[in-house]
Amino acid sequence: MLLRRPPLPEPGPNAKKIVSWNLLRRTGAAVECLVALIERERPDLLLMQEATREIGALPERVGGVYAWAQLPGRIHGLAMWSPTPWEREPEIVPLPPGVLIDRVCQVLDWGGFGVGNVHLSHGQVLNRRQLRRIESHLPARAAVLGDYNIVGPALLPGFRDVGPRRPTHAMVEVLPLRLDRCLVRGLVCHERTVLPRGLSDHHPIAVRLSPAPEGTASVGRFRGMAAAVARLRRAGARDGSARRGRPASAGSRTSPG
């Protein structure tokens, strides 16, 4: 029997639309692509990864406010755009570095909740460490969106993955992966969708979020973590049963992971 997800709740007056897009530096989406996206989607906040200095011309075309956080030693970085001014400039949070690239996160205090804009490392242990560093800079109600470069669950305590479930990136145009995600704490997701890819190698994602009613944030937190732990236990049990029940082959050997 197929289990269907419950319908998403209707958005209230405080709901905010956020779009996140990895632009693919220099050869991908340019300012013209972003202007078209803004005019079509009308986001309250646009988050960008792999944004180059040239993207800074966006406010000249559509107005609003813009902030760019260049990655150390790179031509690109993270960027945020909003049609209305924010009270404080986004904070730049240094993250545990990778072998080749030093990463940062943009954290915006958006009044009703905080927003983190991320482009995490590829290492599947390192990128989860980076998420934990980001969490320490976020308020009780928060969303973290962007290119996670994570395969499998993010396992960030207290947060739920509410973003679209469709793949957003195709590795070497073959293997579809859901790299672009939205994790929330103390928030309700009313809409989520994957948008057309355009000139980038990533699809943009769009979500509509609002603060959760008082008293529901902690319930969602523990239910989400319990579900994640249960999934991992079931997967481990299946794997153990398969190994115990598999007959040994004379020519079989263990390959390094």
MIDOSE-1310 file (N, C-alpha, C; in nm, 2 decimals, decimal comma, always signed):
residues 257
mllr	+0,08/-0,12/+0,00/+0,00/+0,00/+0,00/+0,09/+0,12/+0,00; +0,06/+0,22/-0,09/+0,14/+0,34/-0,10/+0,09/+0,44/+0,01; +0,19/+0,50/+0,08/+0,16/+0,60/+0,18/+0,17/+0,74/+0,12; +0,07/+0,82/+0,12/+0,07/+0,95/+0,07/+0,10/+1,05/+0,17
rppl	+0,18/+1,15/+0,13/+0,21/+1,26/+0,23/+0,09/+1,34/+0,25; +0,06/+1,40/+0,37/-0,05/+1,48/+0,39/-0,04/+1,61/+0,31; -0,15/+1,67/+0,27/-0,14/+1,80/+0,19/-0,07/+1,91/+0,27; +0,00/+1,99/+0,20/+0,06/+2,11/+0,26/-0,04/+2,21/+0,31
pepg	-0,02/+2,27/+0,43/-0,12/+2,37/+0,48/-0,13/+2,49/+0,39; -0,24/+2,56/+0,40/-0,26/+2,68/+0,32/-0,17/+2,79/+0,38; -0,11/+2,87/+0,30/-0,03/+2,98/+0,35/-0,11/+3,09/+0,41; -0,06/+3,15/+0,52/-0,12/+3,26/+0,58/-0,06/+3,39/+0,54
pnak	-0,10/+3,50/+0,60/-0,05/+3,63/+0,55/+0,10/+3,65/+0,58; +0,16/+3,57/+0,67/+0,30/+3,59/+0,71/+0,39/+3,50/+0,63; +0,34/+3,42/+0,53/+0,42/+3,33/+0,45/+0,51/+3,40/+0,36; +0,63/+3,36/+0,34/+0,73/+3,42/+0,26/+0,78/+3,32/+0,15
kivs	+0,79/+3,36/+0,03/+0,84/+3,28/-0,08/+0,99/+3,30/-0,10; +1,06/+3,19/-0,09/+1,21/+3,19/-0,11/+1,24/+3,10/-0,23; +1,33/+3,15/-0,32/+1,38/+3,08/-0,43/+1,53/+3,06/-0,41; +1,59/+2,94/-0,43/+1,73/+2,92/-0,42/+1,78/+2,86/-0,55
wnll	+1,90/+2,91/-0,60/+1,95/+2,86/-0,73/+2,10/+2,86/-0,73; +2,16/+2,75/-0,77/+2,31/+2,74/-0,80/+2,32/+2,79/-0,94; +2,39/+2,90/-0,97/+2,39/+2,96/-1,10/+2,48/+2,90/-1,20; +2,58/+2,83/-1,15/+2,69/+2,77/-1,23/+2,78/+2,89/-1,28
rrtg	+2,88/+2,92/-1,20/+2,96/+3,04/-1,22/+3,01/+3,06/-1,37; +3,00/+3,18/-1,41/+3,04/+3,23/-1,54/+2,97/+3,17/-1,66; +2,96/+3,04/-1,67/+2,90/+2,98/-1,79/+2,75/+2,95/-1,78; +2,70/+2,98/-1,66/+2,56/+2,94/-1,63/+2,46/+3,06/-1,64
aave	+2,37/+3,07/-1,54/+2,27/+3,17/-1,54/+2,34/+3,31/-1,52; +2,30/+3,41/-1,60/+2,35/+3,55/-1,58/+2,24/+3,64/-1,53; +2,27/+3,77/-1,53/+2,17/+3,86/-1,47/+2,04/+3,85/-1,54; +2,04/+3,84/-1,67/+1,92/+3,84/-1,75/+1,83/+3,72/-1,71
clva	+1,89/+3,61/-1,68/+1,82/+3,49/-1,63/+1,75/+3,52/-1,50; +1,82/+3,59/-1,41/+1,77/+3,62/-1,28/+1,66/+3,72/-1,29; +1,67/+3,82/-1,38/+1,56/+3,91/-1,39/+1,43/+3,84/-1,44; +1,45/+3,75/-1,53/+1,33/+3,67/-1,58/+1,27/+3,59/-1,47
lier	+1,36/+3,52/-1,39/+1,31/+3,44/-1,27/+1,24/+3,53/-1,17; +1,29/+3,64/-1,14/+1,22/+3,73/-1,04/+1,09/+3,78/-1,09; +1,08/+3,81/-1,22/+0,96/+3,86/-1,28/+0,85/+3,75/-1,28; +0,90/+3,63/-1,30/+0,80/+3,52/-1,31/+0,76/+3,46/-1,18
erpd	+0,85/+3,45/-1,08/+0,82/+3,39/-0,95/+0,79/+3,48/-0,84; +0,83/+3,61/-0,85/+0,80/+3,71/-0,75/+0,84/+3,67/-0,61; +0,97/+3,63/-0,59/+1,01/+3,58/-0,45/+1,02/+3,69/-0,36; +1,01/+3,66/-0,23/+1,04/+3,76/-0,12/+1,19/+3,76/-0,09
lllm	+1,25/+3,65/-0,13/+1,40/+3,64/-0,11/+1,45/+3,54/-0,21; +1,56/+3,58/-0,27/+1,63/+3,50/-0,37/+1,77/+3,47/-0,32; +1,80/+3,34/-0,31/+1,93/+3,29/-0,27/+2,01/+3,24/-0,38; +2,13/+3,27/-0,39/+2,22/+3,23/-0,51/+2,34/+3,17/-0,46
qeat	+2,39/+3,06/-0,53/+2,52/+3,00/-0,51/+2,60/+3,01/-0,64; +2,73/+3,01/-0,63/+2,82/+3,03/-0,74/+2,79/+3,16/-0,81; +2,76/+3,26/-0,74/+2,74/+3,40/-0,79/+2,87/+3,47/-0,81; +2,90/+3,53/-0,93/+3,02/+3,60/-0,95/+2,99/+3,75/-0,93
reig	+3,10/+3,83/-0,94/+3,09/+3,97/-0,92/+2,99/+4,04/-1,01; +2,97/+3,98/-1,13/+2,88/+4,04/-1,23/+2,74/+4,04/-1,19; +2,70/+3,94/-1,10/+2,56/+3,93/-1,06/+2,52/+4,05/-0,97; +2,62/+4,12/-0,92/+2,60/+4,24/-0,85/+2,52/+4,35/-0,92
alpe	+2,51/+4,34/-1,05/+2,43/+4,44/-1,13/+2,28/+4,41/-1,12; +2,24/+4,31/-1,05/+2,10/+4,27/-1,04/+2,01/+4,39/-0,99; +2,05/+4,45/-0,88/+1,96/+4,56/-0,83/+1,94/+4,68/-0,93; +2,04/+4,70/-1,02/+2,02/+4,80/-1,12/+1,91/+4,77/-1,22
rvgg	+1,88/+4,64/-1,23/+1,78/+4,59/-1,32/+1,64/+4,58/-1,26; +1,64/+4,54/-1,13/+1,51/+4,51/-1,07/+1,49/+4,58/-0,94; +1,58/+4,66/-0,90/+1,57/+4,73/-0,77/+1,60/+4,63/-0,65; +1,56/+4,67/-0,53/+1,58/+4,58/-0,42/+1,72/+4,59/-0,36
vyaw	+1,75/+4,50/-0,27/+1,88/+4,50/-0,20/+1,96/+4,37/-0,23; +2,09/+4,38/-0,22/+2,17/+4,27/-0,27/+2,29/+4,26/-0,17; +2,33/+4,13/-0,14/+2,45/+4,11/-0,06/+2,53/+3,99/-0,12; +2,66/+4,01/-0,13/+2,75/+3,90/-0,19/+2,85/+3,86/-0,09
aqlp	+2,88/+3,74/-0,07/+2,98/+3,68/+0,01/+3,07/+3,60/-0,07; +3,18/+3,65/-0,12/+3,28/+3,58/-0,20/+3,35/+3,47/-0,12; +3,37/+3,36/-0,18/+3,44/+3,25/-0,12/+3,59/+3,29/-0,12; +3,67/+3,26/-0,01/+3,81/+3,30/-0,01/+3,88/+3,24/-0,13
grih	+3,95/+3,32/-0,21/+4,03/+3,28/-0,32/+3,96/+3,23/-0,44; +3,83/+3,26/-0,45/+3,74/+3,21/-0,56/+3,68/+3,33/-0,63; +3,64/+3,31/-0,75/+3,57/+3,41/-0,83/+3,42/+3,42/-0,80; +3,37/+3,33/-0,72/+3,23/+3,32/-0,70/+3,20/+3,31/-0,55
glam	+3,07/+3,31/-0,51/+3,03/+3,30/-0,37/+2,88/+3,29/-0,36; +2,83/+3,33/-0,24/+2,69/+3,32/-0,21/+2,63/+3,46/-0,23; +2,51/+3,47/-0,27/+2,44/+3,60/-0,28/+2,30/+3,59/-0,24; +2,24/+3,71/-0,19/+2,10/+3,72/-0,15/+2,05/+3,84/-0,22
wspt	+1,92/+3,83/-0,26/+1,85/+3,95/-0,31/+1,71/+3,96/-0,25; +1,67/+4,07/-0,22/+1,53/+4,09/-0,17/+1,47/+4,22/-0,23; +1,34/+4,22/-0,26/+1,28/+4,34/-0,32/+1,26/+4,45/-0,21; +1,27/+4,41/-0,08/+1,26/+4,51/+0,02/+1,38/+4,51/+0,11
pwer	+1,42/+4,62/+0,17/+1,54/+4,62/+0,25/+1,53/+4,53/+0,37; +1,64/+4,47/+0,41/+1,65/+4,40/+0,54/+1,70/+4,49/+0,65; +1,67/+4,46/+0,77/+1,71/+4,55/+0,88/+1,86/+4,55/+0,90; +1,92/+4,43/+0,89/+2,07/+4,42/+0,90/+2,13/+4,34/+0,79
epei	+2,25/+4,37/+0,75/+2,32/+4,30/+0,64/+2,33/+4,15/+0,69; +2,33/+4,06/+0,59/+2,35/+3,92/+0,63/+2,49/+3,89/+0,69; +2,49/+3,81/+0,79/+2,61/+3,77/+0,86/+2,69/+3,67/+0,77; +2,82/+3,68/+0,76/+2,90/+3,58/+0,69/+2,96/+3,49/+0,80
vplp	+2,93/+3,36/+0,79/+2,98/+3,26/+0,89/+3,08/+3,17/+0,82; +3,21/+3,17/+0,86/+3,31/+3,08/+0,81/+3,27/+2,94/+0,85; +3,29/+2,84/+0,76/+3,26/+2,70/+0,79/+3,39/+2,62/+0,79; +3,38/+2,50/+0,86/+3,50/+2,41/+0,85/+3,54/+2,39/+0,71
pgvl	+3,67/+2,41/+0,68/+3,72/+2,41/+0,54/+3,74/+2,27/+0,48; +3,72/+2,27/+0,35/+3,75/+2,15/+0,28/+3,90/+2,14/+0,23; +3,93/+2,04/+0,15/+4,07/+2,03/+0,11/+4,10/+2,14/+0,01; +4,01/+2,17/-0,08/+4,04/+2,27/-0,19/+3,97/+2,40/-0,17
idrv	+3,85/+2,41/-0,11/+3,77/+2,53/-0,10/+3,74/+2,56/+0,04; +3,76/+2,69/+0,08/+3,71/+2,73/+0,21/+3,57/+2,79/+0,19; +3,48/+2,74/+0,27/+3,33/+2,77/+0,25/+3,29/+2,87/+0,36; +3,18/+2,95/+0,32/+3,12/+3,03/+0,42/+2,96/+3,01/+0,40
cqvl	+2,89/+3,07/+0,49/+2,74/+3,07/+0,49/+2,70/+3,21/+0,51; +2,59/+3,25/+0,44/+2,52/+3,38/+0,47/+2,40/+3,35/+0,56; +2,39/+3,42/+0,66/+2,28/+3,41/+0,76/+2,21/+3,54/+0,77; +2,08/+3,54/+0,73/+2,00/+3,66/+0,74/+1,90/+3,65/+0,85
dwgg	+1,90/+3,76/+0,94/+1,79/+3,77/+1,04/+1,68/+3,84/+0,97; +1,57/+3,76/+0,94/+1,46/+3,81/+0,85/+1,34/+3,85/+0,94; +1,36/+3,88/+1,06/+1,25/+3,92/+1,15/+1,18/+3,80/+1,21; +1,09/+3,75/+1,14/+1,01/+3,63/+1,19/+1,09/+3,50/+1,20
fgvg	+1,20/+3,49/+1,12/+1,28/+3,37/+1,13/+1,42/+3,40/+1,06; +1,51/+3,32/+1,08/+1,64/+3,33/+1,02/+1,65/+3,25/+0,89; +1,74/+3,29/+0,80/+1,76/+3,21/+0,67/+1,91/+3,20/+0,65; +1,95/+3,07/+0,63/+2,09/+3,04/+0,59/+2,10/+3,01/+0,45
nvhl	+2,20/+3,07/+0,38/+2,22/+3,04/+0,24/+2,35/+2,96/+0,23; +2,35/+2,84/+0,17/+2,46/+2,75/+0,18/+2,50/+2,69/+0,05; +2,63/+2,67/+0,03/+2,69/+2,58/-0,07/+2,80/+2,50/+0,00; +2,76/+2,38/+0,04/+2,84/+2,30/+0,13/+2,94/+2,22/+0,05
shgq	+3,04/+2,16/+0,12/+3,15/+2,08/+0,06/+3,09/+1,95/+0,01; +3,17/+1,88/-0,07/+3,13/+1,75/-0,12/+3,15/+1,63/-0,02; +3,24/+1,65/+0,07/+3,26/+1,54/+0,17/+3,14/+1,52/+0,26; +3,10/+1,39/+0,26/+2,97/+1,36/+0,33/+2,98/+1,36/+0,48
vlnr	+3,09/+1,37/+0,54/+3,11/+1,40/+0,68/+3,13/+1,55/+0,70; +3,21/+1,61/+0,62/+3,24/+1,75/+0,63/+3,12/+1,83/+0,61; +3,03/+1,80/+0,51/+2,92/+1,89/+0,49/+2,82/+1,89/+0,60; +2,81/+1,77/+0,67/+2,72/+1,77/+0,79/+2,78/+1,84/+0,91
rqlr	+2,92/+1,84/+0,92/+2,98/+1,93/+1,02/+2,95/+2,07/+0,99; +2,96/+2,11/+0,87/+2,93/+2,25/+0,83/+2,79/+2,29/+0,87; +2,69/+2,20/+0,85/+2,56/+2,23/+0,89/+2,55/+2,26/+1,04; +2,62/+2,18/+1,12/+2,61/+2,20/+1,26/+2,67/+2,33/+1,30
ries	+2,77/+2,38/+1,23/+2,83/+2,51/+1,26/+2,73/+2,62/+1,23; +2,66/+2,60/+1,11/+2,56/+2,70/+1,07/+2,44/+2,70/+1,18; +2,40/+2,59/+1,22/+2,29/+2,58/+1,32/+2,32/+2,67/+1,44; +2,44/+2,68/+1,48/+2,48/+2,75/+1,60/+2,46/+2,90/+1,58
hlpa	+2,45/+2,95/+1,46/+2,43/+3,09/+1,43/+2,29/+3,13/+1,39; +2,19/+3,03/+1,41/+2,06/+3,05/+1,37/+1,96/+3,07/+1,49; +1,86/+3,15/+1,47/+1,76/+3,16/+1,58/+1,67/+3,04/+1,59; +1,58/+3,04/+1,69/+1,50/+2,92/+1,71/+1,42/+2,88/+1,59
raav	+1,36/+2,98/+1,52/+1,29/+2,95/+1,39/+1,38/+2,99/+1,27; +1,41/+2,89/+1,19/+1,51/+2,91/+1,08/+1,49/+2,82/+0,97; +1,55/+2,86/+0,85/+1,55/+2,78/+0,73/+1,69/+2,78/+0,67; +1,74/+2,67/+0,62/+1,87/+2,66/+0,56/+1,84/+2,60/+0,42
lgdy	+1,87/+2,69/+0,32/+1,85/+2,65/+0,18/+1,98/+2,66/+0,10; +1,99/+2,59/-0,01/+2,10/+2,60/-0,10/+2,14/+2,46/-0,16; +2,27/+2,46/-0,20/+2,33/+2,34/-0,26/+2,40/+2,27/-0,15; +2,34/+2,16/-0,10/+2,39/+2,08/+0,01/+2,50/+1,99/-0,03
nivg	+2,51/+1,95/-0,15/+2,60/+1,84/-0,19/+2,60/+1,72/-0,10; +2,48/+1,69/-0,05/+2,46/+1,58/+0,04/+2,38/+1,47/-0,03; +2,43/+1,35/-0,01/+2,36/+1,23/-0,06/+2,30/+1,16/+0,07; +2,17/+1,14/+0,07/+2,10/+1,08/+0,19/+2,06/+1,19/+0,28
pall	+2,00/+1,15/+0,40/+1,95/+1,25/+0,49/+2,06/+1,34/+0,55; +2,02/+1,47/+0,58/+2,12/+1,56/+0,63/+2,14/+1,54/+0,78; +2,04/+1,49/+0,85/+2,05/+1,45/+1,00/+2,10/+1,57/+1,08; +2,04/+1,69/+1,06/+2,06/+1,80/+1,14/+1,96/+1,81/+1,25
pgfr	+2,00/+1,78/+1,38/+1,90/+1,77/+1,49/+1,82/+1,90/+1,49; +1,68/+1,87/+1,51/+1,59/+1,98/+1,52/+1,53/+2,03/+1,39; +1,58/+1,99/+1,28/+1,54/+2,04/+1,15/+1,47/+1,93/+1,07; +1,37/+1,98/+0,99/+1,30/+1,89/+0,90/+1,33/+1,92/+0,75
dvgp	+1,35/+1,82/+0,67/+1,37/+1,85/+0,52/+1,23/+1,87/+0,46; +1,20/+1,99/+0,42/+1,06/+2,02/+0,37/+1,07/+2,06/+0,22; +1,19/+2,05/+0,16/+1,20/+2,10/+0,02/+1,15/+2,00/-0,08; +1,15/+2,03/-0,21/+1,10/+1,94/-0,31/+1,18/+1,81/-0,31
rrpt	+1,11/+1,70/-0,35/+1,17/+1,57/-0,34/+1,22/+1,53/-0,48; +1,20/+1,61/-0,58/+1,25/+1,57/-0,71/+1,40/+1,60/-0,73; +1,47/+1,53/-0,81/+1,62/+1,56/-0,84/+1,63/+1,71/-0,89; +1,74/+1,77/-0,85/+1,77/+1,91/-0,89/+1,90/+1,92/-0,97
hamv	+1,97/+1,81/-0,98/+2,10/+1,82/-1,05/+2,13/+1,68/-1,11; +2,19/+1,67/-1,23/+2,23/+1,55/-1,29/+2,38/+1,54/-1,30; +2,44/+1,45/-1,22/+2,59/+1,44/-1,23/+2,63/+1,39/-1,36; +2,72/+1,46/-1,43/+2,76/+1,43/-1,57/+2,65/+1,39/-1,66
evlp	+2,53/+1,46/-1,63/+2,41/+1,45/-1,72/+2,36/+1,31/-1,71; +2,39/+1,23/-1,61/+2,35/+1,09/-1,61/+2,27/+1,06/-1,48; +2,34/+1,08/-1,36/+2,29/+1,04/-1,23/+2,21/+1,16/-1,17; +2,08/+1,15/-1,16/+2,00/+1,25/-1,10/+2,01/+1,25/-0,94
lrld	+2,04/+1,37/-0,89/+2,06/+1,39/-0,74/+1,98/+1,50/-0,69; +1,93/+1,49/-0,57/+1,86/+1,60/-0,50/+1,95/+1,67/-0,41; +2,03/+1,76/-0,47/+2,14/+1,83/-0,40/+2,08/+1,96/-0,34; +1,98/+2,02/-0,40/+1,93/+2,15/-0,35/+1,81/+2,13/-0,26
rclv	+1,83/+2,17/-0,13/+1,73/+2,14/-0,03/+1,69/+2,25/+0,06; +1,59/+2,23/+0,14/+1,54/+2,33/+0,23/+1,52/+2,25/+0,36; +1,59/+2,28/+0,47/+1,57/+2,23/+0,60/+1,51/+2,34/+0,69; +1,41/+2,31/+0,78/+1,35/+2,42/+0,86/+1,34/+2,37/+1,00
rglv	+1,34/+2,47/+1,09/+1,31/+2,45/+1,23/+1,21/+2,55/+1,28; +1,10/+2,51/+1,33/+1,00/+2,60/+1,38/+0,92/+2,67/+1,27; +0,92/+2,62/+1,15/+0,85/+2,68/+1,04/+0,76/+2,57/+0,97; +0,66/+2,63/+0,90/+0,57/+2,54/+0,82/+0,60/+2,57/+0,67
cher	+0,60/+2,46/+0,59/+0,62/+2,48/+0,45/+0,48/+2,46/+0,38; +0,44/+2,56/+0,31/+0,31/+2,56/+0,24/+0,32/+2,52/+0,09; +0,43/+2,55/+0,03/+0,45/+2,52/-0,11/+0,60/+2,48/-0,13; +0,62/+2,39/-0,22/+0,75/+2,35/-0,26/+0,75/+2,30/-0,40
tvlp	+0,85/+2,35/-0,48/+0,85/+2,31/-0,62/+0,99/+2,32/-0,68; +1,02/+2,24/-0,78/+1,14/+2,25/-0,86/+1,11/+2,33/-0,98; +1,19/+2,43/-1,01/+1,16/+2,52/-1,13/+1,25/+2,48/-1,25; +1,22/+2,53/-1,37/+1,30/+2,49/-1,48/+1,44/+2,53/-1,47
rgls	+1,53/+2,45/-1,52/+1,67/+2,46/-1,50/+1,74/+2,58/-1,56; +1,69/+2,62/-1,68/+1,76/+2,73/-1,75/+1,90/+2,70/-1,79; +1,99/+2,79/-1,78/+2,13/+2,78/-1,83/+2,22/+2,72/-1,73; +2,18/+2,69/-1,61/+2,26/+2,63/-1,50/+2,26/+2,48/-1,51
dhhp	+2,34/+2,42/-1,43/+2,34/+2,27/-1,42/+2,26/+2,23/-1,30; +2,20/+2,32/-1,23/+2,10/+2,30/-1,12/+1,97/+2,36/-1,15; +1,86/+2,29/-1,11/+1,73/+2,35/-1,11/+1,72/+2,45/-0,99; +1,65/+2,56/-1,00/+1,61/+2,63/-0,88/+1,50/+2,56/-0,80
iavr	+1,50/+2,58/-0,67/+1,39/+2,53/-0,59/+1,31/+2,65/-0,53; +1,18/+2,64/-0,51/+1,11/+2,74/-0,45/+1,02/+2,68/-0,33; +1,02/+2,75/-0,22/+0,94/+2,71/-0,11/+0,86/+2,84/-0,05; +0,75/+2,81/+0,01/+0,68/+2,92/+0,08/+0,67/+2,88/+0,23
lspa	+0,73/+2,96/+0,32/+0,74/+2,93/+0,46/+0,67/+3,03/+0,55; +0,63/+2,99/+0,66/+0,58/+3,08/+0,77/+0,61/+3,02/+0,90; +0,62/+3,10/+1,01/+0,64/+3,05/+1,14/+0,53/+2,95/+1,18; +0,58/+2,85/+1,25/+0,48/+2,75/+1,30/+0,41/+2,80/+1,42
pegt	+0,29/+2,76/+1,45/+0,22/+2,80/+1,57/+0,30/+2,77/+1,69; +0,29/+2,84/+1,80/+0,36/+2,82/+1,92/+0,33/+2,68/+1,97; +0,43/+2,61/+2,02/+0,41/+2,48/+2,08/+0,42/+2,36/+1,98; +0,44/+2,39/+1,85/+0,45/+2,28/+1,75/+0,59/+2,26/+1,71
asvg	+0,68/+2,35/+1,73/+0,81/+2,34/+1,68/+0,89/+2,21/+1,73; +0,88/+2,20/+1,87/+0,95/+2,09/+1,93/+0,89/+1,95/+1,89; +0,76/+1,95/+1,87/+0,69/+1,82/+1,83/+0,75/+1,78/+1,70; +0,75/+1,87/+1,60/+0,80/+1,84/+1,47/+0,95/+1,80/+1,47
rfrg	+1,02/+1,86/+1,56/+1,16/+1,83/+1,58/+1,18/+1,68/+1,61; +1,12/+1,64/+1,72/+1,14/+1,50/+1,77/+1,08/+1,40/+1,68; +0,97/+1,43/+1,62/+0,91/+1,34/+1,52/+1,00/+1,32/+1,40; +1,06/+1,43/+1,35/+1,15/+1,42/+1,24/+1,27/+1,34/+1,27
maaa	+1,33/+1,36/+1,39/+1,45/+1,29/+1,43/+1,42/+1,14/+1,45; +1,31/+1,11/+1,51/+1,27/+0,97/+1,54/+1,25/+0,90/+1,40; +1,19/+0,97/+1,31/+1,16/+0,90/+1,18/+1,30/+0,87/+1,11; +1,39/+0,97/+1,12/+1,52/+0,95/+1,05/+1,60/+0,83/+1,12
varl	+1,60/+0,83/+1,25/+1,66/+0,72/+1,32/+1,60/+0,58/+1,29; +1,47/+0,58/+1,28/+1,40/+0,46/+1,25/+1,43/+0,41/+1,11; +1,44/+0,50/+1,01/+1,48/+0,47/+0,87/+1,62/+0,41/+0,87; +1,72/+0,47/+0,95/+1,85/+0,42/+0,95/+1,86/+0,28/+1,01
rrag	+1,78/+0,26/+1,12/+1,78/+0,12/+1,18/+1,72/+0,02/+1,09; +1,61/+0,05/+1,02/+1,55/-0,04/+0,92/+1,65/-0,08/+0,81; +1,72/+0,02/+0,76/+1,82/+0,00/+0,66/+1,93/-0,09/+0,71; +1,98/-0,07/+0,83/+2,08/-0,15/+0,89/+2,04/-0,29/+0,91
ardg	+1,91/-0,31/+0,95/+1,86/-0,44/+0,98/+1,85/-0,52/+0,84; +1,80/-0,45/+0,74/+1,79/-0,52/+0,61/+1,93/-0,56/+0,56; +2,03/-0,47/+0,57/+2,16/-0,50/+0,53/+2,22/-0,62/+0,60; +2,20/-0,62/+0,74/+2,25/-0,73/+0,82/+2,18/-0,86/+0,78
sarr	+2,05/-0,86/+0,76/+1,98/-0,98/+0,72/+2,03/-1,03/+0,58; +2,05/-0,94/+0,49/+2,10/-0,98/+0,36/+2,23/-1,05/+0,36; +2,32/-0,99/+0,45/+2,46/-1,05/+0,46/+2,45/-1,19/+0,53; +2,37/-1,20/+0,63/+2,36/-1,33/+0,70/+2,30/-1,44/+0,61
grpa	+2,20/-1,40/+0,52/+2,14/-1,50/+0,44/+2,20/-1,52/+0,31; +2,31/-1,45/+0,27/+2,38/-1,47/+0,14/+2,48/-1,58/+0,15; +2,48/-1,68/+0,07/+2,58/-1,79/+0,07/+2,71/-1,73/+0,03; +2,82/-1,78/+0,09/+2,95/-1,74/+0,06/+2,99/-1,80/-0,08
sags	+3,06/-1,72/-0,16/+3,11/-1,77/-0,29/+3,26/-1,79/-0,28; +3,31/-1,90/-0,34/+3,45/-1,93/-0,33/+3,54/-1,82/-0,39; +3,49/-1,75/-0,49/+3,57/-1,65/-0,56/+3,54/-1,51/-0,51; +3,46/-1,50/-0,40/+3,42/-1,36/-0,36/+3,52/-1,31/-0,27
rtsp	+3,54/-1,17/-0,27/+3,62/-1,10/-0,18/+3,56/-0,96/-0,14; +3,61/-0,90/-0,04/+3,56/-0,77/+0,00/+3,63/-0,66/-0,07; +3,55/-0,57/-0,13/+3,62/-0,46/-0,20/+3,62/-0,34/-0,11; +3,73/-0,26/-0,11/+3,74/-0,15/-0,03/+3,64/-0,05/-0,06
g	+3,58/+0,02/+0,05/+3,47/+0,12/+0,03/+3,52/+0,25/-0,01
